[in-house]
Amino acid sequence: MKSNKVKLDIPWDSIDKYQIYDITHRSILDEAVAMRPGERPEISRLPLFAEMREEERDRLFAASFLQVFPPELTLFEAGQQADFLHVLVDGLVELKAANHGRETSLTLVEPLHSFILAAVVTDMPYLMTARTLSASRILLVPAELVRGLIRQDKALMMAVIRELANGYREFVRALTDLKLRQSTERIGNHLLLQSRRRGGADNFQLKGEKKMLASLLGMTPENLSRGFGALAAEGVIISGSQVSITDRARLEAFSHPDPFYDPL
């Protein structure tokens, strides 16, 4: 089987403390490419790092790596120890779980967000598996260093708290959506949300496969297809991955979006 190695750079004086692993076989990498100084200003603006003290941020970046990963690559699997904090800069990542041969998509990570911060903070194994859905640029920050800097830098600590709190609120919204809405209503609200995230666009493409979207919305692919067909009478047409909202008022009247549970 082909090894999915990641070429990263690391200060050699810290190799014992922050080992970089082959994603598939977890062997120490022997090739490296440094994070370029020109990339640092972009990463410094990420919400997680923007308010850190400059000296602490420099220390964090000195041990971190910005890497491009190809599509359909497993970054880590559930049960593995959280060696790194991952921050998605560009691309798309799916987080999923499996049990006794059954698999489900739990969420899609879009820029600019970290994943999975809770495992890093608690120093516990990942509860989800992560894979890239498109070519993705990801910042890898050694987990032990993150935990140490959280104790030293109040701004980073507050940013971590905000990110974890926002993640919990997203979980509550997703659970509310799943328990209180019919399947076709969930599809309609998902399409309205995607439209709002694109500045109110009436025409856009869905991200990921339909099978994955069905899993995210808590239904089978067959029910998703039937839901797409039913929504044709409610102001939206879906052809493949292309969405065309033809009557937004009608779609909203059918889907009952809630400004409290369905924010941008």
C-alpha positions, 0 to 999 in steps of 0.5 A: 500500500502506498504510504501517504507521507507528509513533507514537513520541516521541524527545528532539529533541536526539538525533534525529540519533543515534537515528532512528525509522523507518517499519516498512515503508518506513523513513522518519523518523517525524514524529509521536510519543507519549511513554513515560509516567512511570507505565510506567517502574516496570513496565519497570524490573522486567524481568530485563534492566533490574532490576539496572542502576544507576538513573542508567543505567536512566533514561538508557536509558528517556529514549531508549526507547519503549513502543508498542502494535502491532496484530496481524499487523504485521511489526516488522522483516524478516530482513536489516534492520539492528538499529536497536532492541532489542525487549522484549515487555511484552504480546502475542505475537510470531512469529519466522520465516525464509524461503528461496526461497519456503519459510517456517518459524516458528522461535519464539514470543516471549511476555512478558517477553522481548527479541528479537533481542538477539544482532543488537543486541549484534553490530551485525549484521542480523536473521536472522529476521523478526518479526511480531505475532500479537496486539495487542502492547506492545513497548519499543523501545530504540535499539541503539547506546545498548544497546551503549554501556550494556553497556560501562558498566553491569556489571549490564546486561552480566550480564543480557545474558549471561544472556539470550543464554545462556538463548537458546542453551540453548533452541536446544539443547533445540529441536534435541534435541526435533526430532532425538530425538523422533517427530512425535507425541511432539513434539506431546505434549511441547509440550502438556504444556509449555503445560499446565505454563506454565499452572500444570498446567491440563488445559484451555487454548487453543493460541496461534497458527495450526495452520500456525504450530504445525506449523512450530514443531514441524518438521512439515507441517500434515497431520502435525500434524492426524494427530498430534492425532488419534492423541493422542486415544487417549493422553489428550488431545483437541484441538478447534480451538485448544482442548486438553483433557487427559483422562488426564495420566499416559497422555499422559506415558507416551506422550510421555516428557517429560524433566525435563532437556530439558523444563523449565518 
